[in-house]
Amino acid sequence: MRQPSRPRLGAAVTLLEAGSRVGQNILASGSRRCNLTHTGVAPDAYDAPEFVAPVLAECGCQDVLAFFGDLGLLTYADDEGRVYPVTNAANSVLDVLRLEYAHLGVVERFEFEVALPGHTLSLDTPALAHLRLPVTGTGYAVQAQVTRGGAQLAGFDPATIAPRVARGVFAAGEVLDVDGRCGGFNLHWAWASGIVADKSAVRQGGL
Ligand SMILES: Cc1cc2nc3c(=O)[nH]c(=O)nc-3n(C[C@H](O)[C@H](O)[C@H](O)COP(=O)(O)OP(=O)(O)OC[C@H]3O[C@@H](n4cnc5c(N)ncnc54)[C@H](O)[C@@H]3O)c2cc1C
């Protein structure tokens, strides 16, 4: 049996969102169809294979599909292994997530900026001080599919997604310096690292 998540165990959970709505990238993903994972998820699809390996071992494609299946989401994989909701509508994915956490009593707070502790997310700025990158042009923001960079992985334990220097804090998704190929790998990383962080929080919190 899968380990229940914190809200399912009765923990009070508050979602703090800087914007006025949650899940905007989910809605934009996969040309608004939400390519939520890939049947070929494996460490070598990411730029940090050693870091992602234990997370993917605990939460692979079938685990993510089971997670969403439990929430009532039906999915299919195309010929290239990209997984979409059968509705071909990204809002189906966001809807099942929001219905579940409304059911569990998760509180949403919007336009709330989280202040992250500088020591856990500090960048190696001296090493970058002399870097010069000529800008030759920009694309449209909607063309950008993933944000590169993020918190340095050396500061995190990949087994728990917890910073090595702070207890009770976890990171998941794009805030970590992990990038995957296009095709569902980046959303997979967001779900999988979030699920592993949740399990770690349950273990640490003794719930
Ligand atoms: C147009 C587009 C298409 C994409 N298509 C795909 C695809 O088909 N398949 C795929 O796998 N990936 C795709 N991606 C990438 C994927 O959407 C991201 O990798 C994924 O959403 C990352 O999830 P996340 O939760 O880490 O970050 P986000 O989805 O960016 O969520 C972070 C949330 O935190 C909020 N936030 C940020 N800073 C703060 C703060 N200081 N305080 C409080 N809240 C804050 C943001 O407003 C946002 O709501 C696409 C991305 C884009 C932009």
The ligand as a MOL file (V3000), in Angstrom:
LIG
                    3D

  0  0  0     0  0            999 V3000
M  V30 BEGIN CTAB
M  V30 COUNTS 53 58 0 0 0
M  V30 BEGIN ATOM
M  V30 1 C 4.6020 26.8430 -21.8710 0
M  V30 2 C 5.1400 25.6600 -21.0960 0
M  V30 3 C 4.9080 24.3740 -21.5450 0
M  V30 4 C 5.4210 23.2770 -20.8330 0
M  V30 5 N 5.1220 22.0280 -21.2710 0
M  V30 6 C 5.5720 20.9710 -20.5630 0
M  V30 7 C 5.1760 19.6500 -20.9290 0
M  V30 8 O 4.3810 19.4520 -21.8320 0
M  V30 9 N 5.6740 18.6120 -20.1730 0
M  V30 10 C 6.5400 18.8050 -19.1220 0
M  V30 11 O 6.9570 17.8290 -18.5100 0
M  V30 12 N 6.8900 20.0450 -18.7420 0
M  V30 13 C 6.4280 21.1270 -19.4300 0
M  V30 14 N 6.7600 22.3770 -19.0110 0
M  V30 15 C 7.6200 22.5220 -17.8130 0
M  V30 16 C 6.7930 22.3040 -16.5370 0
M  V30 17 O 5.5910 23.0600 -16.6360 0
M  V30 18 C 7.6130 22.7210 -15.3170 0
M  V30 19 O 8.8030 21.9640 -15.2940 0
M  V30 20 C 6.8190 22.4630 -14.0340 0
M  V30 21 O 5.6270 23.2240 -14.0450 0
M  V30 22 C 7.6470 22.8220 -12.8190 0
M  V30 23 O 6.8310 22.6830 -11.6910 0
M  V30 24 P 7.1440 23.4760 -10.3490 0
M  V30 25 O 6.0220 23.1840 -9.4220 0
M  V30 26 O 8.5330 23.1830 -9.9160 0
M  V30 27 O 7.1470 25.0270 -10.7600 0
M  V30 28 P 5.9480 25.9160 -11.2840 0
M  V30 29 O 4.9930 25.1320 -12.1140 0
M  V30 30 O 6.6130 27.1190 -11.8840 0
M  V30 31 O 5.1650 26.3270 -9.9700 0
M  V30 32 C 5.7700 27.1810 -9.0130 0
M  V30 33 C 4.6780 28.0080 -8.3660 0
M  V30 34 O 5.2530 28.7270 -7.2990 0
M  V30 35 C 4.8810 30.0970 -7.3770 0
M  V30 36 N 5.9800 30.8660 -6.7940 0
M  V30 37 C 7.1670 31.1840 -7.3570 0
M  V30 38 N 7.9230 31.8760 -6.4770 0
M  V30 39 C 7.1920 31.9840 -5.3380 0
M  V30 40 C 7.4240 32.5940 -4.0710 0
M  V30 41 N 8.5620 33.2290 -3.7790 0
M  V30 42 N 6.4420 32.5200 -3.1330 0
M  V30 43 C 5.2780 31.8750 -3.3740 0
M  V30 44 N 5.0070 31.2680 -4.5630 0
M  V30 45 C 5.9450 31.3390 -5.5240 0
M  V30 46 C 4.6640 30.3570 -8.8610 0
M  V30 47 O 3.7820 31.4500 -9.0620 0
M  V30 48 C 4.0690 29.0330 -9.3310 0
M  V30 49 O 2.6580 29.0010 -9.1880 0
M  V30 50 C 6.2220 23.4790 -19.6720 0
M  V30 51 C 6.4340 24.7880 -19.2060 0
M  V30 52 C 5.8960 25.8570 -19.8830 0
M  V30 53 C 6.1330 27.2540 -19.3480 0
M  V30 END ATOM
M  V30 BEGIN BOND
M  V30 1 1 1 2
M  V30 2 1 2 3
M  V30 3 2 2 52
M  V30 4 2 3 4
M  V30 5 1 4 5
M  V30 6 1 4 50
M  V30 7 2 5 6
M  V30 8 1 6 7
M  V30 9 1 6 13
M  V30 10 2 7 8
M  V30 11 1 7 9
M  V30 12 1 9 10
M  V30 13 2 10 11
M  V30 14 1 10 12
M  V30 15 2 12 13
M  V30 16 1 13 14
M  V30 17 1 14 15
M  V30 18 1 14 50
M  V30 19 1 15 16
M  V30 20 1 16 17
M  V30 21 1 16 18
M  V30 22 1 18 19
M  V30 23 1 18 20
M  V30 24 1 20 21
M  V30 25 1 20 22
M  V30 26 1 22 23
M  V30 27 1 23 24
M  V30 28 2 24 25
M  V30 29 1 24 26
M  V30 30 1 24 27
M  V30 31 1 27 28
M  V30 32 2 28 29
M  V30 33 1 28 30
M  V30 34 1 28 31
M  V30 35 1 31 32
M  V30 36 1 32 33
M  V30 37 1 33 34
M  V30 38 1 33 48
M  V30 39 1 34 35
M  V30 40 1 35 36
M  V30 41 1 35 46
M  V30 42 1 36 37
M  V30 43 1 36 45
M  V30 44 2 37 38
M  V30 45 1 38 39
M  V30 46 1 39 40
M  V30 47 2 39 45
M  V30 48 1 40 41
M  V30 49 2 40 42
M  V30 50 1 42 43
M  V30 51 2 43 44
M  V30 52 1 44 45
M  V30 53 1 46 47
M  V30 54 1 46 48
M  V30 55 1 48 49
M  V30 56 2 50 51
M  V30 57 1 51 52
M  V30 58 1 52 53
M  V30 END BOND
M  V30 END CTAB
M  END
